[in-house]
């Protein structure tokens, strides 16, 4: 064993202990968290049953490829977790967390034989011993001894983890396997180009045609269901929640007519997208779609913007200009924030809705238009009528066919679909590839109240894409400038022996109260911490110093002052 490998092995022990404290059991919610990734405890027999079912259905080779790709994705996720936990770690420091995570997650016991890594120069070689592989054990119980290695998912995990760290494809191969009757398993990993059969190995990481066929069949089933429900959803709209589909179904039924549609809902729910989608499925789909936000225009210019203006009609009108109604002729005009129209503009709008005619500002020539109007507001128009701020007769003309779009907090199931769309959009815009969101980030998005609705979500995702590490995942801290306190007192961690720790806040408070009550002096507290760290590190001062966040000389000095004796030698 080389010096670097010995250092790797010793550091692994410390890494497993530190990682165990990142494992949180939230009893009240039924959640298990490792960093920002939600985990589950699963019987190995369940995975065995799945393996047998897939082998019987797809065959051995296709099942091997499927499990290998599952492991590869898991390894990539853990590599991202490692970068989050150790953002300033060395190449070795990042690499060692992979086997630590593999051990902590109950897969196998790992002993490094030879490790050589240089991320900057793309150099890698790894040789590891595996003992007590759950996958070999499960496979042997079901199928008996195998002629070929069977730790498919774990080999994929090692390949995925190392490839993500290196930024190039590193593939592992199992050279010994206890599932074949060998005393233990052994894996060797290196860049795919250095394997003589690298192209053949890569086939395991390529999606199987059978899977593509299943996905295609699934897509066809979903299409048939959507046709059966008569809810053909345009590309502009994203959502499958009950409230969202009900709103779109109601809007779609108005598409074949020219009835005026009034879109209701809070700010940011996507009223303009609904209007564009409605235009896209109407008989006017090949004609202009023109939108205007009535609240964004000064009152003195809004009428000119809507109905056009003749040259010299008012100061600054140096030329004749057509308005939005003329631009939208034969098509659709979307009036957002229609409740902000002035009294004069309301009267002209009512005339257009009733008669299909208007006059430009500064002109008495009557012009005819054929325009389908879709209006939107986030205010209560009946209340505006009561206050005298909105015409009652205009409300009656607009409110012929109201459609209420639900707020995002009522369609939390649509959030993952929306996030996927926004990530794709902003990854292109900012020329940055990210691997989606962490599980905790998704949970945070689903729990958020979203007062700004879809617009707020889109802004949060854009921020996340910008702040996320290239090729990494978006964390909850990438999404929000400030995170609310979790307020969860039921989360428990594990100590290095796998025993549950009491809640950190309760332990800290109880310890503080005890020390204050007993009058424990500060130097005694420091000595207690030093003793605990040295004991936990097995007398290794370097390791104990890392636990305490100080240097080894600083710890040795404090130890000498405490004992008045020489510090113990590093083990």
Phi, psi and omega in degrees: 000127180287166179299317181295323179291321177297319178295322178299315182294318180293320181291333177299320181299317178293322181297319180296319179297316180293320180294326181299334178280347175274350181274117186243133176251111180261094191296317185295328182263349183072033182248147169237127183239135168241101190064237179257011181256126176284134183242172172222154168265126186228134176299134176297331178296330178294316176296326176296317179296321177297318180299314181297317180300317182289321178298317179294330184270313188256342186098163187295313186292318179295321178295319178301315179296319180297313179294324178297317179291325174301313179297321181299315178296320178297318178297320178297320179296317180291330176295321177294320176299319180298318178295326178291319183286327183229071185295337182250013185289157175286174177304314180297319181299322178286319184295320185294336180291335179299302175301325178299314179295322180297320178291312183299325181279003171083021184277313190190159173263127190250133173233118179287137176258312178211130180223128177220115184224136174213093186297318183301323182258006176069026184259132178204139169210131179223136179226116187230145174263133178245133176232148179059046178293121179296326185291319177295320179297313181296315182298318183293324179297325184272314189250352186080189180296142183252155175279340182233155179305147187236004180276061188295309184295323182287325174295319176298320179300310180300320180292316181295316181297311184291321179298318180295321179291318186281337184074018176210165186282115174247126181243137176258151175229140179272115182267335173227148180211129179294339176291345177259002181102359177288155182295337179200177176258155178214136181233149177232134181231141177198169180305145185302329182294338183271355175269134179295326179254034183302319180296321178293321179295324181295336181299331179293338184259007179258130181308137184283140178303329179296320179295318179299322179295318178298318179295322179295319177296320178298318179297319179295321178297316179297323178295319178296320178296319181294324177292323180295323180278353181056041177234077179282110188267121179293165182295332182295334186259139179232121178161150178220008179290160184299313181296320180294314181294326177295318179295315181292322178299320178294317179295320183295327181292344177268357187295325186281351179249179178253019182299143176288128182252133177250113180270125182246151178154167181291165176300134174088006182280348178102040183294322179292323177297320176299316181297317179295320179295319178299316176299322183292339179252006180269173179288351178264014188303331181269005180256175186295144167244118183239132181238147175214137175264110186293337180277346184269355183251139173302144185303323184286344180254347187296317180298318179296323180291324181282313191251355181090168184214143175270150179303132178082006182297328177203169181302127180100347179273082186275349179208159178287137182220132179283155181262182184294325179298317179292323178294329182269006184306131184075357181243217184236135175247125179256117179256099179275149182053049184295339179293350181267003181293144175289166181300319180294317179294325178298318180297318180292322179296319178301320179296319179295317181295324183277316189248345183071028181219159180199175175232142175293157175295128180083014182220148179249011178279125181278130181243142180257140176221154175243094187231134172269124183260129169241119182250160179213149177203152174246012178249161179277103185293328178296325176291322178295324176296317180299325180278353181083012181269351182217141183288133179293319182293328177290320177303318180297322180289324182281328190269024179295319185223080181279143176228121181262123179267125185290149176290161184297328181296341178264001179223052183299332180295342179276349186300312179303321179294317179295317180299317179300317179296316184289324177297315179300319182295311187275342172295321177289314183299321184258009178049053184215128180261130176232159184259044178078201184249153172290161179300320181292325178296317177298317180297322179294319179297319182291331182274345184289148183283336178054063176297333178268003175059216188296326179297319178294319178298317180298318179296321180295318181292320177299317176300318180298318178298319181293318186274338183294152176290137179306129181079000182257190179258155176276125179264170180296330179285340173286333187276326188234142177290330178218135180255138176291153175295141184291328181065015183264112181262005185257005182281128180238147178252179175246145173275184185293344177266001180086012179270142179297137173269149174290165182304133185300317183296319180295318180297314181297316180296316181296318179295318179298314180299318180297314182297319179293321181292321182272353180067039181290124182290159184297319182295329177291322177299316179298317180296323179297317178296317181296315180299316181296318181294316181294320179295316181294328180276003179067031180086359180277106185293326180297315180292319179297322180296321178296322177298322184272352179076026178232174179276163179297316177302322179295320179292317180300320178298314180293323179295318180296317180295329181285311186266341186061026178225169179292144179292156177293150178286146177298135177273000000 
